[in-house]
Amino acid sequence: MEKSLTWKEKIAEKMPAELAREIDIFEQQMELRKQGKIDEKVFAETRLRRGIYGQRYDNGQRHDGNRIQKLKLPADVIKGPDTLWDAPGMMRIKIPFGGLNPEQLEVLAELSEEYADGVSHVTTRQDIQYHFVHIDDTPSLMRRLAAVGITSREACGNVVRNVTACPLAGICRDETFDTTPYAKACSRFLLGHPDTQDFGRKFKIAFSGCQQHPCGLVTMHDMGAIAKTRVVDGKEKRGFALYVGGGLGSVPYKAKLFDEFLPEEELLPISQAISRVFARLGEKRNRARARVKFLIANLGIDEFRKLVLAERQKLANDPRWTAHLPSVNEQTEEPLKAGVSLNGGERPDGFDAWYATNTYKQKQPGYVAATVTLPLGDASADQLRALADIARRFVKDTIRTTVEQNILFRWISEADLPEFYRAIKAIGLGAPDAATIVDVTACPGTDTCKLGIASSRGLARELRYQLGEKSLQLDEAVKNLRIKVSGCFNSCGQHHIADIGFYGINRNVKGFQVPHFQVILGGKFHDNAGEYGVPIGAVPSKRIPEAVLSITEYYVRKRLKDERFQDFVRRIGKKEIKDLLEDLTKIPDHDVDRAYYSDWGDPREFTLADMGIGECAGEVVSQAEFTLAASERELFEAQLLLDAGRPRDAAKTAYASMVRAAQGLVKAQDPGISEDENQILAEFTSRFYETQLFWDKYAGGKFAEYMFKAKEFIGAGKAVDADRAVQLLQEAQLFIDAAHDCHNKLRVGVASAVKLDSIAQTSA
C-alpha cells in the first residue's frame, strides 16, 4: 500500500528552497531556545525578524470568554503573558508593494481561522497581521505561506521592513512610470542581505510613481524613491528622485533629497551603500535615536551623501543590481476581460454613492480600479475567501492592499462594476466613502499593542459610525479630509500626515487617570506626505467625536473660498483652534458620570497599569551574537543528521558549526568578515588563538585545536563512523561554549571601557 503524504510533504515542492531552509532553521532555533541553549534576548530578535511579536491581553474588545475558550487560553490571562511560550502573540506577514492574488487570499483566510482569531488585519504599511497566534504554530504557518510565495521574514525587527508602493502603480493616469518592478526588485535584493543585518533600528522604504499624490508617502520613510525621467543623449532615461531620513514616531522628520535624479541602474547599489553606512555609523545603544533620520541630522545630508557615495565605490559588482532592468517595460498584469465602459443599465441600490468614492478610472481605457473598504482594516476568513472568488470572476492576479487599510481590485472592466458591487455588498464589504473623512485609519492601540495608551480602534470605530451616519450632511470640503488615529505617540496610525490626527495620552483629572487624545491638525496626506501636522491640545477620549465636528464645522464656516484645510489651519493659528476646543477639555466629576473615565470599547475604569514593554524596535543584538546563535543551531542540525544515520554529514555540519562560532567572534571585532572559511580561520587564528584571547584557564588552547583538527579530518575525506561523529559533536559543543565565554569576556571589557570613559568625561 502506497504511503500517504503529510501536508508538509505535499507543499514541500511548492516552497522556494531558500524559504524552506529558513523555516527549518527557525524551527531548530525554537527548539534550542526551549532547551536554554539560545539566550532569550537573541531569540527575541530572531523571532521578531520572523514577524512574531508579543501582544497585549488586557482589552475586553479583543478578548472575551468565547475567544479565550477557543484559543485555549487561561481565563486569567489579562495583563499578558511573560513570554510568547505562555500565550499567543501577533504575527506580521510581508506583502511587498501590497501585491496579492486569489490563491494567496484563500490561504490567508484559512490560516487566520486555523491559527489566529479568524481575522486578517491590513496594516498601514500594506502588511497582513494575525493576532492570537501561538509561537509553536508559526513554523507550520510560515510553510503554508511560503508555498504560495509569501514570507514573514523581516516583517519586524531591526531590518528592512516591508517595501511599500503606490497601489495604483501601473494604472495611474499621472504616474511617470510603473514603479512595481523596482519595488519588487528592491524587496528581494535587500531581504536577508548581509549588509542589512546590523542596524540599530528598523529601515522603511517606499516607492511612488509621481510627486503630487499620496502614492508611497515617500517623505516619511527612511528611504523613498519617486519616479523621474530625463533626456540623456536624445533618449529618455528612467531614474528616481531619492529621499533619505524621513520618519514619523514621536519625533517626525521629513526626508531630505539625496539625489534629484538617481539612474535606475544605481537604485540597488545605492540602497546597499546606504545600508552599510547606517549599519556602521547608526546609533546602537540609545534606542530612541537609532533611526537613520537621527544619523543624517547629526552628520548633515551632504556628509551622509559623501559617505554613501564613497561606500558605493567600494562595492564589488553584483549582477542582481540590474537583473530586473530588461523586463521593467514589460506588461506585468493582464486583465481578465475586455475593457468596456459603464453603460446606462440598472444599478443596484447604493451603487452610485459607492461608485463616486470607491472607484478610479485607470489610464487604460475601459478599466477601473475599485476599493473594497475594510473597516479598521479587518476582514474575516469568510470575507477573504469570498474576495478570492470575486477576484476570479472579475480580475486576474491584480489585487493590492493599501496604506489606508483597504483592498484594491485593479483591471475591472467598467461594465462589470454593478455586478462587482453586488458581490462585495453581499459579504458586508460594500461600504462607500473610501479615501474620505469616514475612512478612518487606526493602529491596533490598546486592543493588542503593549505600548497602546488609548483605544485607537475604539475611537476610529466610533468616528466611522458618527461620520457615516452624517455623511449626507457633510460639506464637500470636509468629505475629502483624512483622519488617522494612533494609540500612542509612536505614530503607527500615521497621525502626523492626516488633516486631523490623534494620538493617545493619559491625563490626571482630580486624582483619576483619564484617556485623552492629543489633537494634531494640518498634516498633508497628498504630495507624498507633504506636510506634518502640529499639536493643538489634549481632549478627553470620549469627547473626540465632538471635537471633530467642532473643527470641521468651524472650517466650513470660516475658510476662504477654495482654501485647503492645511492653509486654513496655518492662517488662523493654533490659539484660535485651541480656544475652540477649550470647553471640550472639561469632563464631569467622577461621581457624576464615570463614562468619561473609561475608554472606547472597554467599560473598565481607565488605567495604565496594564501597559507592557513594546517590541516595535526589538533589542540591539550584534552580528556576533546572531552568528554564535547560528552555530548552536548548526550543531543541533548535526545531531539530527546523526540521529538519521548520516554520521559523515553530521561530522561535516559539526565542523561547520565551529567555523560559524569562530566567525561570530571575529565579527565582534570586524563586522565585515566574509563567509570564506579560510579567511575566517586565518582571522580567528591571528586575533584569538595566537593572542590567547580564546584561552581556557584549565584547557588552554585545546578547544580551538578541536576546530583545527576537525578541519584536517574532514578535509582528508576519511570514513566517519557513528562513534567518531559523536566525538566531533561533543568537541564542537565545547568549542561553541568556549566561544560564548570568550565573547562574554569581550563584552564585559567593552562595557567597562565605556563606563570608565563616561566617568572620565564626567570628571572632566
PyMOL commands that set and color helices and strands:
alter all, ss='L'
color gray80, all
select helices_A, chain A and resi 7-12+17-34+40-48+65-70+96-98+102-115+135-146+180-190+194-196+218-220+264-281+287-289+292-299+301-314+319-321+325-327+351-358+375-377+381-394+414-426+445-447+456-469+471-473+476-479+495-497+526-529+541-558+565-585+594-597+623-643+647-669+677-689+702-715+722-763
alter helices_A, ss='H'
color red, helices_A
select strands_A, chain A and resi 52-53+89-93+99-100+119-122+128-133+164-165+205-208+223-232+235-244+256-263+359-361+367-372+378-380+399-401+407-413+441-442+483-486+500-509+512-521+534-540+598-599+602-605
alter strands_A, ss='S'
color yellow, strands_A
deselect
rebuild
show_as cartoon
